[in-house]
């Protein structure tokens, strides 16, 4: 889907960067078993989050923080968006708290 027409895509970084990483990896789901595509999507979002955080002075989330945000978003109609937004908020909050 063209990002101009993706109504779920967050408009501000880092959430948009995280969402784009998830969406790019999700394109490869076909032919993979569920455990593999879940693992690869988590890894893709984790890499994107750590890269963005390092470049912008934000908290670099652990893989568990990425997975926790993903679990929180499960079942939501806006799953990918919610995952990205929750994780982006964690990246900002942890920096403010000095973690």
Protein Blocks (a to p, Z undefined) as FASTA:
>chain_A
ZZklmmklcfbdfklmmmmmmmmmmmmmgopafklmmmmmmmmmmmmmmmmmmmnopacd
dfklmmmmmmmmgopaklmmmmmmmmmmmmmmmmmnoZZ
